[in-house]
Amino acid sequence: MNQSFQELIKHKFPDLSRGQKKVAEFLINFMEKGSLYTAGQIGKEAGVSETTVIRLAYALGLNGFSDLQELMRKEWLASAESKEAASKHAADSAAEEKKPFSEWLSPVDEKDLSQAVDALIKSDQVYIAGFRESHTAAYWLYYKMNQLRNHVLLSFPTGFLLETLCNLTSASTVVVFSLPRYTKEALEVAQQAKKQGAKVIAITDRRLSPVGQIADITLLAGTTEHILSLLALSQIVISSMQKRDEKTAGKRQEHLEKLYAEQGIFLE
């Protein structure tokens, strides 16, 4: 048999019974136990009978439980050796890896954060702009913020529509992502928003970045150019909004959950 244990489970999983699926998931998650336990012990851990465990082996096209366990044992031992090698490599590079992580999670100025969250909750609309590489973070913030409030808009990856920006008012807020290399589109959106009287929140790497210079509020995402710095700060913003406006956010999320259930959006 050329398939690995995990590949075999993945291939056969849709055709397994409910009980067999429970055993399969247990074995995938606890391969070491599956390699050493008896069929009865595995059944007890998975919440099924010993017979169900044995039947899983046949459902996978094997000759019995012993073949199933041997297949798992080989894969588990190979995985253990691989993890040991990976652990050594990780230890060698740990010092290098810690530096960017510390930068992604740089302390956020509480005053700036509080003002930003207050504006994002009270605004009549929020326009989120991020271009090229920064668009990934902009889309994530847009998606998450739509779960908390209405009237949230998003720029395109490479540009924006003046027809959308012309609807901004003095009660609106524009969030602009801008890390090196700074794009002209990010600056143009911020400038247009200021002309419309909207509040501008810059998520950038320094206060004197092109967008930071004209923003009303600047949230610093650290000195690294990595996209994770933007995502980390965006998560802080979303969490703060949820806590500050728990009642409104809760009602919207409850309504969304009903829609998800009606449409069968999620499998589990």
C-alpha positions in Angstrom: 0.0 0.0 0.0 1.5 3.3 -1.1 -0.8 5.6 0.8 0.2 6.9 4.2 -2.2 6.4 7.1 -3.3 10.0 7.0 -3.9 9.9 3.2 -5.9 6.7 3.6 -8.1 8.2 6.3 -8.6 11.4 4.2 -9.5 9.3 1.1 -12.0 7.0 2.8 -13.4 9.4 5.4 -16.6 10.4 3.5 -17.7 6.8 3.2 -17.1 5.9 6.9 -20.0 5.4 9.4 -20.4 8.1 12.1 -18.7 5.9 14.7 -15.9 5.0 12.4 -15.4 8.8 11.7 -15.0 9.4 15.5 -12.3 6.7 15.6 -10.5 8.1 12.6 -10.4 11.6 14.0 -9.1 10.3 17.3 -6.3 8.3 15.6 -5.3 11.3 13.4 -5.1 13.5 16.5 -3.5 11.0 18.8 -1.4 8.8 16.5 1.0 7.8 19.3 -1.9 6.4 21.4 -3.3 4.7 18.4 0.0 3.0 17.8 0.2 1.7 21.3 -3.3 1.2 22.6 -5.5 -1.9 22.1 -8.6 -1.7 20.0 -10.7 -1.7 23.3 -8.6 1.2 24.7 -9.0 3.2 21.5 -12.7 2.6 21.4 -13.0 3.8 25.0 -11.1 7.0 24.2 -13.1 7.7 21.1 -16.4 6.9 22.7 -17.3 3.9 20.6 -17.2 0.1 20.8 -14.1 -2.1 20.2 -16.0 -3.6 17.3 -16.3 -0.2 15.6 -12.5 0.3 15.9 -11.9 -3.1 14.2 -14.5 -2.4 11.5 -12.7 0.8 10.7 -9.6 -1.2 9.7 -11.7 -3.2 7.2 -13.5 -0.1 6.0 -10.1 1.3 5.1 -9.3 -1.8 3.0 -6.9 -3.4 5.5 -6.8 -7.0 6.6 -7.5 -6.2 10.3 -6.7 -4.0 13.3 -3.1 -5.2 13.4 -2.4 -3.9 9.9 -4.0 -0.6 10.8 -1.8 -0.3 13.9 1.3 -1.2 12.0 0.6 1.5 9.4 0.0 4.0 12.2 3.2 3.0 14.0 5.4 3.5 11.0 4.0 6.9 10.3 4.2 7.9 13.9 7.8 6.9 14.2 8.7 8.8 11.0 6.8 11.8 12.3 8.7 11.7 15.6 12.0 11.6 13.8 11.0 14.5 11.7 9.8 16.6 14.7 13.1 16.0 16.4 15.0 17.3 13.4 12.6 20.3 13.2 13.0 21.0 16.9 16.8 21.3 16.5 16.4 23.6 13.5 13.9 25.7 15.5 16.3 26.0 18.4 19.0 27.3 16.1 16.8 30.0 14.6 14.9 30.9 17.7 16.8 34.1 18.4 16.3 35.3 14.8 12.6 34.5 14.9 11.9 36.3 18.2 12.9 39.7 16.9 10.1 40.2 14.3 7.5 38.7 16.7 8.4 41.3 19.3 8.0 44.0 16.7 4.6 42.7 15.5 3.3 42.9 19.1 4.8 46.3 20.0 2.8 48.0 22.7 -0.1 50.1 21.4 -0.6 53.6 22.7 -3.8 53.2 24.8 -5.0 56.8 24.1 -4.6 56.4 20.4 -6.3 53.0 20.4 -9.2 54.3 22.5 -9.8 57.3 20.2 -9.6 55.0 17.1 -12.1 52.5 18.6 -14.5 55.3 19.6 -14.4 56.7 16.1 -15.0 53.3 14.4 -18.0 52.6 16.6 -19.7 56.0 16.3 -19.0 56.8 12.6 -21.9 56.8 10.1 -19.6 54.7 7.8 -16.1 53.2 7.8 -14.0 53.1 4.7 -11.0 50.7 4.9 -8.1 51.2 2.4 -5.1 49.0 1.8 -3.3 48.6 -1.5 -1.1 45.8 -2.9 0.4 43.8 -0.1 -1.5 45.8 2.6 -4.8 44.8 1.0 -4.7 41.4 2.7 -4.8 43.1 6.1 -7.4 45.6 4.9 -9.7 42.8 3.7 -9.4 41.0 7.0 -10.3 44.1 9.0 -13.2 44.8 6.7 -14.6 41.3 7.1 -14.3 41.3 10.9 -15.6 44.8 11.3 -18.7 43.8 9.2 -19.5 41.3 11.9 -19.6 44.1 14.5 -21.3 47.1 12.6 -22.9 48.1 9.3 -21.8 50.5 6.6 -18.2 49.2 6.2 -16.6 49.7 2.8 -13.3 48.4 1.3 -10.9 49.7 -1.4 -9.7 47.6 -4.3 -6.2 46.1 -4.1 -4.8 48.6 -6.6 -7.1 51.6 -6.4 -10.3 53.2 -5.3 -13.5 54.8 -6.7 -13.9 58.6 -6.2 -17.7 57.8 -6.5 -17.4 55.9 -3.2 -15.2 58.5 -1.5 -17.5 61.3 -2.4 -20.1 59.9 0.0 -17.8 60.4 3.0 -18.9 63.0 5.6 -17.5 64.7 8.7 -19.1 61.7 10.6 -17.2 59.1 8.6 -13.9 57.4 9.4 -11.3 56.2 6.9 -8.7 53.5 7.9 -5.6 53.5 5.8 -3.0 50.7 5.9 0.5 51.9 4.9 3.8 50.1 5.3 6.9 50.4 3.3 7.0 50.6 0.3 4.4 53.3 0.7 1.9 53.5 -2.1 0.6 56.7 -3.6 -2.9 55.4 -3.5 -2.8 55.2 0.3 -1.8 58.8 0.5 -4.4 59.9 -2.1 -7.2 58.2 -0.2 -6.1 59.9 3.1 -5.9 63.3 1.4 -9.3 62.9 -0.2 -10.9 61.8 3.1 -9.5 64.9 4.8 -11.0 67.1 2.1 -14.4 65.5 2.8 -14.0 66.2 6.5 -13.7 62.5 7.5 -11.5 61.3 10.3 -8.4 59.4 9.1 -6.9 56.6 11.1 -3.4 55.5 9.8 -2.2 52.0 10.6 1.5 52.4 9.7 5.0 51.8 10.9 5.9 55.3 12.0 4.1 58.5 12.9 5.9 60.5 10.1 5.2 58.0 7.3 3.4 59.8 4.4 -0.1 58.8 5.7 0.9 59.2 9.3 1.8 62.9 8.8 -1.8 63.8 7.9 -3.8 61.2 9.9 -6.0 62.3 12.9 -5.0 59.1 14.7 -2.0 56.9 14.1 -1.7 53.3 15.3 1.8 52.0 15.0 2.2 48.5 13.7 5.9 48.1 14.6 9.0 48.7 12.6 8.9 45.4 10.6 7.6 45.4 7.0 5.8 42.1 7.5 2.1 41.8 6.9 1.6 40.1 10.3 2.3 43.4 12.0 -0.9 44.8 10.4 -2.9 41.7 11.2 -1.8 41.7 14.8 -2.8 45.4 15.3 -6.1 44.8 13.4 -6.9 42.0 15.8 -6.4 44.4 18.7 -8.7 46.9 17.1 -11.5 44.4 16.6 -11.2 42.9 20.1 -11.3 46.5 21.6 -14.4 47.3 19.5 -16.2 44.1 20.7 -15.5 45.0 24.4 -16.4 48.7 24.0 -19.7 48.1 22.2 -20.6 44.6 23.4 -24.3 45.0 23.2 -24.5 46.2 19.6 -21.8 43.8 18.3 -23.5 41.0 20.1 -26.9 41.6 18.5 -25.3 41.8 15.0 -23.3 38.7 15.5 -26.4 36.8 16.8 -28.3 37.9 13.7 -25.4 36.8 11.5 -25.3 33.4 13.2 -29.0 32.9 12.3 -28.3 33.7 8.7 -25.3 31.4 8.6 -27.5 28.6 10.0 -30.3 29.2 7.5 -27.9 29.2 4.6 -25.8 26.2 5.8 -22.6 28.3 5.5 -20.6 26.2 7.9 -20.3 22.5 8.0 -19.8 22.3 11.8 
